[in-house]
Amino acid sequence: MKALLRWKYPDIVFLLETRLYKNEWKTKIKEPGFSDGRGVAAGANRAGDLLLMWREEVQVAIKDITLHYIDAKVKMGNCKQDWRLTVVYGWSKVRNKYQTCDLLHRLHQQVQIPWLVVGDFNLITDYLEKSGSREPYTKEMDMFRDCLENCGLEDCGYYGRTFTWENNREAEYYTEERLDRAVSNKEWIECYPDMRVYHLERCGSYHIPIQIKLVLEEEEITWGWSFRYERYWEKHDDCAKVIKDGWMENGSIPIMDRIKCCENKLRSWSKEAFGSLKQRSVKAEDAIKALNKRKLTNAVLLQKKVLE
């Protein structure tokens, strides 16, 4: 997960089932370089913990926080007005799943601005969103679809594989579902008409990571055709010194030549400091994608676990 955060460098991160104790989240938000966050612990079983983290470039005001959702007002990107972010961890037991829909109905009554809801709803909308031994309950799917429609929430879609969760059982009992998703009202889509939702490959969890890009290639800094400055480098103690050394190395040379020196210094230093992080991540992701296309066997499941 740390490697994924360094690679993707998201502005806001939502984690569920973190298994952190009551106040451990206060330390957790500083590890990947986030400036602030809020968390909640489920208690003894530590199965429903939630953690929302954000970077200093983003303005987040927490409105409410419980074991099943964190509600916040956000200011970021190209949207001129504040918008509402609700991250959800839906009730998992069949007899309690209606409470997820009740929650959305209740929150919808308070919404007067663009609204994005993302998380593990523990509900699906269609038979195609599940693969496994037991068929989904029609009443549950109808309830969830009606809830989204009544709340003015539309599925944001996705790029990548369909299923976001798996039970990690042997092939005979293996089940996959699309429990995690992003939904929003039309006002939020108008703020970010080019947004995309990406289903990434699993990295050691029952759930896959989901990335939401509000603006494609937003805030990427590119020098030349093949060199890109990675923001996560700044978290390394030596980054500033490497840039300074590259800038001052050859005295009073032209600006563009100084930039080229910095590029060369950063390129060689990053390989030593971080290794080929992106290449390793891409290779692992490609390998998992290839395994996902193969017939499911216990051997294939074992290979996926090794890669994750």
N, C-alpha and C positions, 0 to 999 in steps of 0.2 A: 504493500500500500504506500509506503514512503517513497519508493521509486516512482510509482504512478503519480503521486502528488508533485514530485520534482519535475516529471516529464510534462504533465498536462498543465501544471501551475494554475489551478482554478482559483477564482476570487472568493467563492463561497463553497463550503463542503458540508454535506450532511451525512453523518454516520449513525447507523443504528446497530443495536446489539453489540455495543462496544465492550461490554463486560468490565467497565470501569467502576471502581468504588465511588462513594458519594462525592468526594471532592477531587478525584484524580483528573477530571476533565480540565481543571484549571491549569494543570501542567501540560496536558496533551495539546492544548491549543498553541503552545509556544514551540513545540518540537518541529513542525514542518515550516515554521516561519509565519504563522498567522498572528494577527495583532489582537484579536479578541474572539470571544465565543461564549456559548452558554450550553450547559449540559444538564441532564437529569438522570439519576440512577433509579433502577427499578426495585432495589432492595436485595434481599437474600439470594434470589435466583439469578439476578444480574442478566436477565434475558431480554429486557425491554429498554435498555439504556439508549438515550438519544444524545447526540452532540452536533451542534451547529457551529461552524467556525468561519471566519471571514478575514480578509486582508484589509490593511489600512486604507486602500484605495476605495473601499466600499463603505457606505453609511448604512448601518443596520440598527434598528430600534426594536428590541424584543417587546411584544405586546402581551404574550401569554405563553406559558410552558407547562406541559403536563407529561405524563408517561406515554401519551399517544400522539402528541403533536407539539410543535413549536411554531408560534405565529409571530410574524415580524413585518415591519415596514422597511422597505429597501430603497436606496437611492444609488443608482449606478448606470453606467453605459450611456446610450444615446436617448434614453427615455427622459423627457423633460420633467415628468412628475414622479412622485413617489409611487411605488407599487407594493402590493402585499405578497409576501412569500409565506406559505404554510407548508411545513414539512411534516409528513404523516407516517405513523407506524400503526397500521390498522389492527383491530382485534383478530387474533388468529383462530380462536375456538369457534366452531360452527355456530353454536348457540348465541355467540356475542357479536357476530359480524355485522348485524344490523346497526350496532353502535357506531361503526365507521361512517355509515350513511347518515345517521342522526347527527354526527359531528359536523359533516360537510354541510348539511342543511342549516345547522345552527350558525356556523361561520359565514355561510352565504348571506344570511340576513344582516350581517354586519359590514358587508363589502360594498364600498362605493368607489373603489379605485381599481386599476388593473390588478389581476389576481392570478398567481401561479401556485399550483398545489403539486408537490412532488413527494415521492416516497414509496414505501411498501404498504399498499392498501389491503393486502391479503384477500383480494377479490379480483375476479376476472370478468370480462364482459362477453366472452364468446367461447364456444367449444374449441376453436382453433388456438386459444391461448393456454391450452393445457395438453400435455402428452403424458400418459401414464396408465396405471392399472384401473383406477376408479374414475368414472365420468363425473364431470362437475355438476353441481346442483343447478337446475334451471332457475329456481326461485332466487338463488343468490345472484346469478348473472342478470336476471330481470331487475332485481332490486338495485344493483349497482348502476346499470344503464339508466334506469329511471332517475336515480339520484343525480347523476352527472347532468342529465338533461334539465332537470328541475333547477339545478344550481347554476345553469348557464356555463358549464364546464365542458370543454372539448378536448379530446385526446390530442396531444401535440405530435403524435407519430414517433417514428424512430428510424434510425439507420443501423443495420446489424441484425444479429439473430433475434428471433422472436422472444424466446424464453429468458426470463431474468433471474429465475430461482430454480434450484434443483435440490433434491433431498439427499443426494450423496449416498444412496443405497446401492446394493448390487443390481446388476442389469435387470433381473426379474422383477424387482420392486422399484425400479428407477422412475422418478416422476419429475417433470419439468412444468413450470407455469410462468406466465407473465404477471407476476404479482406487483412488480415495481413499474411505475410510469410517471409521466408528467402530464397534467391537464391544466387548462387555463381558460379564462373568459376571453371574449373577443377583444376587449380593451387592452389586455396584455399582449395579445398577438399583434395588435396595431402598433404597440411600442417597439416590438422586435419582429417585424415581418420576415426577416431572413434567418430566424433562429433555427437551430437543428438539435435534435436529441440523438445521441449516439449510445448504443448498447456496446460497451467494451467487453473484453474477455475476462473471465473470472480470475481473481488473484487471491486465492486462499479463503474464500467465503462461500457460503451457500448462495449468496446473491452476487450478481455481476455489478460492476461499477457502471453508473449512468452519467454521461457527460452532457451538459446542456450548453451549447455555444449560442450566446445571444447575438453576436455579430461575428461573422466568419473572419478568421484571422485577426481578431480584435487585439490591438496593442502589441502585435508582434513587431520586433525591431529587426530589420534585415539590412545587412551591409553586403553589397555585391550580390552575386547570383547564388553563391553556395554557402555563405557563412551567415549564421543566425546567432544573435546574442540571446542567451538563455537567462531568463530572470532568476532562476533558482541558483545560478552561480553566485549571486550577491549574498547568499546566506553563508558562503564559505569565507573564512577569515582572510584568505589570501587574495580574494578577487580584486579588491581595490589596489593592492600592491602590484598585481600583475598588469593592470591597466596603466597605472602610473609608470611602471618600468617600461612598458611598450611605448608610451607617449614620449618619454624623456630619453629613450635609448640613443637616438641619433641626432640629438641637439636640435638646431634650428632648421629642420627640413620642412617642406610644405605640409599643409594640414592633411591632405589626402594620403601622403606617405606616412604620416604619423598614425592615421587610422589603420592603414595596412599593417604597420608594425604591431599595433594593439591586436588586430585580428589574428596575426600569426602567433603572438604570445598566448592569447586566450585559447586558440585552437589546440596548441600543444599542451598547455597547462590543464585544460579541461579533460583531456584524455588521461592524464596522470591522476588528477584529483577525483574524477568521477567514473573513469573508464568509459566504454562505449555504451552508456546507459540507454540511450534511445535505441541503438541498434539491437541491444539485448532484449529490450522490451518489445520491439517490433517482431523480432524473430520468435519470441515466446508466444506472442499473440497470434502470429501466423500459424505456428504449430498447433495451437489450441483450436483455431478455426478449422484446420485440416482434420483434426480428430473429431470435431463436432459433425463433420460430414460423413464420417464412417459409421458403419453399423455398430450399435451400442453393445459392447461386451464388457466383462469385468476387466479384461486386459486394457481396453481403451480407457475405461474409467481410471485405472491405475496410472496410465501415462498422463492423463489430464491432471491428476493430483500432483504428480512429480513436477510438471511444468508450472503449476500454480504456486 
